[in-house]
Amino acid sequence: MTVTEGTQRRHQVLESGARTYARSLPVVPVRARGLTVEAADGRRYLDCLSGAGTLPLGHNHPVVLEAVRGVLDSGAPLDVLGVATPVEDAFVAELIGTLPTGLARHARVEFCGPAAQDAVDAALRLVRTATGRSGILAFTGARHGTTPDTAHPAGPPRPAATADTVRLPYPQDYRCPFGIGGPRGAELAARWTESLLDDPLSGLPRPAGMIVEAVQGEGGVLPAPDGWLRRMRHITADRSLPLIADETHTGVGRTGAFWAVQHSGVTPDVMVLSEAVGGSLPLSAVVYHDDLADGTPADRTPGPRGNQLAMAAGAATLAYVRENGLAERAAALGARMLDRLRSLTGALPCVGEVRGRGLMIGVELVRDGEREAGGGDVRGGGDAVPGGGPGAGRACGGRDPVPRARAHTDGRTTSAVGAVAAPASGTASPVASPSSVRALSAPRPAAPELAAAVQRECLRRGLIVGLGGRHGGVVRLLPPLTITDEQATAVLDRLADAVQAAALRTPSEEAL
């Protein structure tokens, strides 16, 4: 039995069945640096999961290792219960310098237990204490933390009459809850929220606050329209409701701004920070406006919250991202990657939509209508995808479905099998804005089995990707902000090839 087989077998027998990544990613990593992971069997992978977004600088970045070694060599305590230390002071100073200006001038920082769930719990306790109310407004598709507790938005909502959490429609194009998408869909979502709050017969007691993601992560990589997010800020401010921005998946430059709310110019009352903020080590915190401070000493956050190694790694990571303009690079490179991936929506009907912001990218896979109707492999003459051009009517089983190049009106060219194309000379760089293309007027059902097959095909090609979305049908890319242009090209080559291969496989072939 090999080291890999033995480790995996013990993992399956001894560890919890709740483990999800271990089931879908049977890799035993032994070394890693940047984007690259080396497994015990000698295989090398490009890691575009990045610890579910916890590694903004990739694996074992030199500045992170140096910061951690500095604490270890200093003889300082490795964990303290919230008492002041030079390491914490340096982290807080660096953090405050990155915040939206309106919040930075009045910010308080509360460290929590190490998990994102701890920060979410602390943020909700904070607004409930400040307002004296208990209800929370959240949005469909959101997963704030992981504990399925009906007292907060992490789990499924209870009936509206008894729920502490009320779910509101989150605007999106491809699966718009109102069936129209675009600005009109976002407008209807905002009006729904206003009506629920202002209608005396809506049945909604006055809530304690609203929690929102500027880009939904687990919900399927859905960027909120900037105008809609500003509308949520006005709605909450006009009604004296604290607005909580959950930056767990979106923070530290990933979306093309240091914090995702900065795209829209929104200043929230509370920010939930976790994952990337610890620079690859477990750390979470809540930053809030001092108007919400009740002045009563209280330990709202039980559990370890003074991890000095994580604070040192976090401070080094925040500084490196800021000093090297990695958020701006994520905006430009992410736009080019999205541009190239969009060619798949015209060439492969099983790709419903490509969307994202910065280096937070999602590819939603859907059922192939022709394959379902006619059965077997369809080689041509299928349903045309709007705007797909020649070959767009081919089903996912067609030959060479990915076009070699695609012209754009702004002079840029993207290739589905070549390099990530930069803007043509003299043209403006891609704008960091929510990027989505409406592939179909009536979206096909999600294809979680196909998404899982694509993930397996990616592994065969040395690429690690994640899955998510409401139905588990979205392939998620979360590469480190340090990814090079050449590495980005390799990632997209492997992903495009994996999608085509997975679509060609029959269920019996996949089982082999």
Secondary structure, 3 states (H helix, E strand, C coil): CCHHHHHHHHHHHHCCCCCCHHHHCCCCEEEEEECEEEECCCCEEEECCHHHHCCCCCECCHHHHHHHHHHHHHCCCCECCCCCCHHHHHHHHHHHCCCCHHHHCCEEEEECCCCHHHHHHHHHHHHHHHHCCCCEEEECCCCCCCCCCCCCCCCCCCCCCCCCEEEECCCCCCCCCCCCCHHHHHHHHHHHHHHHHHCCCCCCCCCCEEEECCEECCCCCEECCHHHHHHHHHHHHHCCCCEEEECCCCCCCCCCCCCHHHHCCCCCCEEEECHHHHCCCCCCEEEEEHHHCCCCCCCCCCCCCCEHHHHHHHHHHHHHHHHCCHHHHHHHHHHHHHHHHCHHHHHCCCEEEEEEECCEEEEEEECCHHHHHHCCCCCCCCCCCCCCCCCCCCCCCCCCCCCCCEECCCCCEECCCCCCCCCCCCCCCCCCCCEECCCCCCCCCECHHHHHHHHHHHHHCCEECEEECCCCCEEEECCCCCCCHHHHHHHHHHHHHHHHHHHHCCHHHHHC
